[in-house]
Amino acid sequence: MLIVIHKGKRKELLSNEDMTTLALINKAKLGDVNAYKALMDSAYGGVKQSVELTEAETPIFKQLDIDIIEL
């Protein structure tokens, strides 16, 4: 926990999560793209990727009839 003094009067306790978020905000403001991405993913969730299959696989041979011969 960290105690922050606002304008010499008010004290506020910050958790480690709050301090990390503030550090990321500061880095993002300075142009760190990875920090910005981390903030956006945290706030809105990561981008989901989906794959759409339009064609199913077709077998090479429609029917394969193999006789097993024992010697």
PyMOL commands that set and color helices and strands:
alter all, ss='L'
color gray80, all
select helices_A, chain A and resi 16-29+33-44
alter helices_A, ss='H'
color red, helices_A
select strands_A, chain A and resi 2-6+10-14
alter strands_A, ss='S'
color yellow, strands_A
deselect
rebuild
show_as cartoon
